[in-house]
Structure formats: structure tokens, C-alpha cells
Amino acid sequence: MPETPHKKCPICGKPAVDEFKPFCSKRCADIDLNRWLTGNYVIPARDDEPLPDADGEEN
């Protein structure tokens, strides 16, 4: 499998492979997916925007 020059897998640090970019293998890609699905990775929410009510009006 061809390697992507100068890019490293974010999971294990080995050289990335084009087929699994940005990862080096399916295993590392699956590890990353599992971390998203189990909540290990979280994108923080912003609390400064009011949420709409059920009728569409903001609180």
C-alpha cells in the first residue's frame, strides 16, 4: 500500500496510507471511529445561543 509522505497516523504515529488516510490501517481507522461512537471525543457546545421552543420561538 502506498504511503502518504510526511503524514503520520493520529492513532499510532506510523506513516499514513492513502487507502485509509489519515490513518495507517483499517484497525486505526476503526479505533478512531469507536472513540467517536463511545463519546471519548466530544465537540464542545456553545451555551450562548438560545434554543428554540417546540413552537419555534427562542427562549
PARO-750719 format. One line per field, with one value per atom (N, C-alpha, C, CB): residue number from 1; residue in three letters; chain; atom name; x, y, z. Coordinates in nm, 2 decimals. Glycine has a CB too. Example, Ala and Ser with C-alpha at 12.3 -4.5 7.8 and 13.67 -1.06 7.14 Angstrom:
<nodes>
nr <- 1|1|1|1|2|2|2|2
rest <- ALA|ALA|ALA|ALA|SER|SER|SER|SER
kette <- A|A|A|A|A|A|A|A
atom <- N|CA|C|CB|N|CA|C|CB
x <- 1.32|1.23|1.32|1.13|1.28|1.37|1.29|1.41
y <- -0.57|-0.45|-0.33|-0.45|-0.22|-0.11|0.00|-0.06
z <- 0.78|0.78|0.78|0.90|0.71|0.71|0.79|0.57
</nodes>
This chain:
<nodes>
nr <- 1|1|1|1|2|2|2|2|3|3|3|3|4|4|4|4|5|5|5|5|6|6|6|6|7|7|7|7|8|8|8|8|9|9|9|9|10|10|10|10|11|11|11|11|12|12|12|12|13|13|13|13|14|14|14|14|15|15|15|15|16|16|16|16|17|17|17|17|18|18|18|18|19|19|19|19|20|20|20|20|21|21|21|21|22|22|22|22|23|23|23|23|24|24|24|24|25|25|25|25|26|26|26|26|27|27|27|27|28|28|28|28|29|29|29|29|30|30|30|30|31|31|31|31|32|32|32|32|33|33|33|33|34|34|34|34|35|35|35|35|36|36|36|36|37|37|37|37|38|38|38|38|39|39|39|39|40|40|40|40|41|41|41|41|42|42|42|42|43|43|43|43|44|44|44|44|45|45|45|45|46|46|46|46|47|47|47|47|48|48|48|48|49|49|49|49|50|50|50|50|51|51|51|51|52|52|52|52|53|53|53|53|54|54|54|54|55|55|55|55|56|56|56|56|57|57|57|57|58|58|58|58|59|59|59|59
rest <- MET|MET|MET|MET|PRO|PRO|PRO|PRO|GLU|GLU|GLU|GLU|THR|THR|THR|THR|PRO|PRO|PRO|PRO|HIS|HIS|HIS|HIS|LYS|LYS|LYS|LYS|LYS|LYS|LYS|LYS|CYS|CYS|CYS|CYS|PRO|PRO|PRO|PRO|ILE|ILE|ILE|ILE|CYS|CYS|CYS|CYS|GLY|GLY|GLY|GLY|LYS|LYS|LYS|LYS|PRO|PRO|PRO|PRO|ALA|ALA|ALA|ALA|VAL|VAL|VAL|VAL|ASP|ASP|ASP|ASP|GLU|GLU|GLU|GLU|PHE|PHE|PHE|PHE|LYS|LYS|LYS|LYS|PRO|PRO|PRO|PRO|PHE|PHE|PHE|PHE|CYS|CYS|CYS|CYS|SER|SER|SER|SER|LYS|LYS|LYS|LYS|ARG|ARG|ARG|ARG|CYS|CYS|CYS|CYS|ALA|ALA|ALA|ALA|ASP|ASP|ASP|ASP|ILE|ILE|ILE|ILE|ASP|ASP|ASP|ASP|LEU|LEU|LEU|LEU|ASN|ASN|ASN|ASN|ARG|ARG|ARG|ARG|TRP|TRP|TRP|TRP|LEU|LEU|LEU|LEU|THR|THR|THR|THR|GLY|GLY|GLY|GLY|ASN|ASN|ASN|ASN|TYR|TYR|TYR|TYR|VAL|VAL|VAL|VAL|ILE|ILE|ILE|ILE|PRO|PRO|PRO|PRO|ALA|ALA|ALA|ALA|ARG|ARG|ARG|ARG|ASP|ASP|ASP|ASP|ASP|ASP|ASP|ASP|GLU|GLU|GLU|GLU|PRO|PRO|PRO|PRO|LEU|LEU|LEU|LEU|PRO|PRO|PRO|PRO|ASP|ASP|ASP|ASP|ALA|ALA|ALA|ALA|ASP|ASP|ASP|ASP|GLY|GLY|GLY|GLY|GLU|GLU|GLU|GLU|GLU|GLU|GLU|GLU|ASN|ASN|ASN|ASN
kette <- A|A|A|A|A|A|A|A|A|A|A|A|A|A|A|A|A|A|A|A|A|A|A|A|A|A|A|A|A|A|A|A|A|A|A|A|A|A|A|A|A|A|A|A|A|A|A|A|A|A|A|A|A|A|A|A|A|A|A|A|A|A|A|A|A|A|A|A|A|A|A|A|A|A|A|A|A|A|A|A|A|A|A|A|A|A|A|A|A|A|A|A|A|A|A|A|A|A|A|A|A|A|A|A|A|A|A|A|A|A|A|A|A|A|A|A|A|A|A|A|A|A|A|A|A|A|A|A|A|A|A|A|A|A|A|A|A|A|A|A|A|A|A|A|A|A|A|A|A|A|A|A|A|A|A|A|A|A|A|A|A|A|A|A|A|A|A|A|A|A|A|A|A|A|A|A|A|A|A|A|A|A|A|A|A|A|A|A|A|A|A|A|A|A|A|A|A|A|A|A|A|A|A|A|A|A|A|A|A|A|A|A|A|A|A|A|A|A|A|A|A|A|A|A|A|A|A|A|A|A|A|A|A|A|A|A
atom <- N|CA|C|CB|N|CA|C|CB|N|CA|C|CB|N|CA|C|CB|N|CA|C|CB|N|CA|C|CB|N|CA|C|CB|N|CA|C|CB|N|CA|C|CB|N|CA|C|CB|N|CA|C|CB|N|CA|C|CB|N|CA|C|CB|N|CA|C|CB|N|CA|C|CB|N|CA|C|CB|N|CA|C|CB|N|CA|C|CB|N|CA|C|CB|N|CA|C|CB|N|CA|C|CB|N|CA|C|CB|N|CA|C|CB|N|CA|C|CB|N|CA|C|CB|N|CA|C|CB|N|CA|C|CB|N|CA|C|CB|N|CA|C|CB|N|CA|C|CB|N|CA|C|CB|N|CA|C|CB|N|CA|C|CB|N|CA|C|CB|N|CA|C|CB|N|CA|C|CB|N|CA|C|CB|N|CA|C|CB|N|CA|C|CB|N|CA|C|CB|N|CA|C|CB|N|CA|C|CB|N|CA|C|CB|N|CA|C|CB|N|CA|C|CB|N|CA|C|CB|N|CA|C|CB|N|CA|C|CB|N|CA|C|CB|N|CA|C|CB|N|CA|C|CB|N|CA|C|CB|N|CA|C|CB|N|CA|C|CB|N|CA|C|CB|N|CA|C|CB|N|CA|C|CB|N|CA|C|CB|N|CA|C|CB
x <- 0.08|0.00|0.09|-0.10|0.06|0.14|0.12|0.10|0.23|0.23|0.21|0.35|0.15|0.14|0.26|0.00|0.34|0.46|0.44|0.54|0.52|0.53|0.40|0.56|0.30|0.18|0.19|0.05|0.15|0.15|0.01|0.24|-0.01|-0.14|-0.16|-0.14|-0.28|-0.31|-0.33|-0.43|-0.35|-0.37|-0.23|-0.46|-0.15|-0.03|0.10|-0.03|0.09|0.21|0.29|0.30|0.24|0.31|0.27|0.26|0.35|0.31|0.17|0.42|0.10|-0.04|-0.03|-0.11|-0.14|-0.15|-0.27|-0.18|-0.26|-0.36|-0.50|-0.32|-0.50|-0.63|-0.70|-0.60|-0.64|-0.70|-0.68|-0.65|-0.63|-0.60|-0.70|-0.59|-0.66|-0.53|-0.46|-0.53|-0.52|-0.47|-0.37|-0.59|-0.31|-0.22|-0.28|-0.10|-0.40|-0.46|-0.61|-0.39|-0.69|-0.83|-0.84|-0.89|-0.75|-0.75|-0.75|-0.64|-0.66|-0.65|-0.77|-0.52|-0.83|-0.95|-1.06|-0.98|-1.07|-1.18|-1.17|-1.18|-1.04|-1.02|-1.07|-0.87|-1.04|-1.09|-1.24|-1.03|-1.30|-1.45|-1.51|-1.50|-1.45|-1.50|-1.49|-1.42|-1.39|-1.37|-1.48|-1.23|-1.52|-1.63|-1.76|-1.64|-1.79|-1.92|-1.94|-1.93|-1.83|-1.84|-1.83|-1.73|-1.81|-1.81|-1.68|-1.90|-1.57|-1.43|-1.39|-1.33|-1.44|-1.42|-1.55|-1.37|-1.54|-1.66|-1.63|-1.70|-1.72|-1.72|-1.79|-1.77|-1.73|-1.80|-1.91|-1.70|-2.02|-2.14|-2.12|-2.27|-2.18|-2.18|-2.31|-2.16|-2.30|-2.42|-2.48|-2.39|-2.41|-2.45|-2.56|-2.33|-2.61|-2.72|-2.84|-2.68|-2.96|-3.08|-3.14|-3.18|-3.19|-3.26|-3.40|-3.25|-3.46|-3.60|-3.69|-3.62|-3.81|-3.91|-3.97|-4.03|-4.06|-4.13|-4.21|-4.22|-4.26|-4.33|-4.24|-4.44|-4.11|-4.01|-3.96|-4.07|-4.02|-3.98|-3.86|-4.09|-3.77|-3.65|-3.69|-3.54|-3.61|-3.63|-3.57|-3.58
y <- -0.12|0.00|0.12|0.00|0.22|0.34|0.43|0.43|0.49|0.58|0.72|0.56|0.80|0.94|1.01|1.00|1.08|1.14|1.23|1.20|1.22|1.31|1.32|1.45|1.23|1.23|1.11|1.23|1.13|1.02|0.99|1.05|0.87|0.82|0.89|0.66|0.95|1.01|0.92|1.10|0.79|0.69|0.63|0.58|0.58|0.51|0.58|0.37|0.68|0.75|0.69|0.76|0.58|0.52|0.60|0.37|0.59|0.66|0.63|0.63|0.73|0.72|0.65|0.85|0.57|0.50|0.57|0.35|0.59|0.66|0.59|0.66|0.46|0.38|0.42|0.23|0.44|0.47|0.61|0.36|0.70|0.83|0.90|0.92|0.95|0.99|0.88|1.12|0.76|0.65|0.56|0.57|0.47|0.38|0.25|0.35|0.22|0.09|0.10|-0.02|0.00|-0.01|-0.02|-0.13|-0.09|-0.10|0.03|-0.19|0.12|0.25|0.34|0.32|0.32|0.39|0.35|0.37|0.22|0.16|0.21|0.01|0.22|0.27|0.41|0.26|0.49|0.63|0.64|0.71|0.56|0.56|0.51|0.46|0.41|0.37|0.48|0.24|0.55|0.66|0.77|0.73|0.80|0.89|0.83|0.93|0.70|0.64|0.62|0.51|0.60|0.58|0.71|0.48|0.82|0.95|0.99|0.95|0.93|0.97|1.10|0.86|1.12|1.25|1.33|1.23|1.46|1.54|1.68|1.55|1.73|1.86|1.95|1.88|2.05|2.13|2.21|2.22|2.22|2.30|2.45|2.24|2.54|2.68|2.71|2.77|2.76|2.79|2.93|2.77|3.01|3.15|3.17|3.23|3.07|3.08|3.01|3.01|3.09|3.03|2.92|3.14|2.82|2.71|2.75|2.58|2.71|2.74|2.65|2.72|2.70|2.62|2.52|2.71|2.44|2.34|2.42|2.25|2.54|2.62|2.70|2.70|2.69|2.76|2.90|2.79|2.94|3.07|3.05|3.14|3.15|3.14|3.17|3.23|3.10|3.12|3.25|3.01
z <- 0.00|0.00|0.00|0.12|-0.08|-0.09|0.04|-0.21|0.08|0.20|0.15|0.28|0.24|0.21|0.28|0.27|0.20|0.25|0.37|0.15|0.47|0.59|0.67|0.53|0.65|0.73|0.82|0.65|0.95|1.04|1.09|1.16|1.12|1.17|1.31|1.18|1.33|1.46|1.57|1.44|1.54|1.65|1.69|1.60|1.60|1.64|1.60|1.58|1.51|1.47|1.35|1.58|1.30|1.18|1.06|1.16|0.95|0.83|0.78|0.72|0.74|0.69|0.55|0.68|0.52|0.39|0.32|0.41|0.19|0.11|0.12|-0.04|0.12|0.13|0.26|0.12|0.37|0.50|0.55|0.60|0.47|0.50|0.60|0.38|0.71|0.75|0.84|0.83|0.84|0.92|0.85|0.98|0.92|0.86|0.82|0.95|0.88|0.86|0.89|0.94|0.85|0.89|1.04|0.82|1.11|1.25|1.32|1.30|1.28|1.34|1.31|1.30|1.19|1.15|1.24|1.00|1.26|1.35|1.49|1.34|1.54|1.68|1.69|1.71|1.59|1.59|1.58|1.47|1.50|1.49|1.62|1.38|1.68|1.82|1.92|1.86|1.92|2.01|1.99|2.00|1.87|1.84|1.89|1.69|1.86|1.89|2.04|1.82|2.12|2.26|2.34|2.31|2.28|2.35|2.40|2.46|2.36|2.40|2.34|2.37|2.22|2.15|2.16|2.00|2.20|2.21|2.15|2.36|2.08|2.03|2.12|1.88|2.19|2.29|2.23|2.36|2.30|2.26|2.31|2.31|2.24|2.28|2.35|2.16|2.47|2.55|2.53|2.70|2.45|2.44|2.34|2.39|2.27|2.17|2.23|2.04|2.24|2.30|2.20|2.33|2.26|2.19|2.16|2.26|2.04|2.01|2.09|1.86|2.13|2.19|2.09|2.25|2.13|2.04|1.93|2.11|1.96|1.86|1.77|1.92|1.79|1.71|1.76|1.58|1.88|1.93|2.03|2.01|2.03|2.11|2.26|2.07|2.35|2.50|2.54|2.58
</nodes>
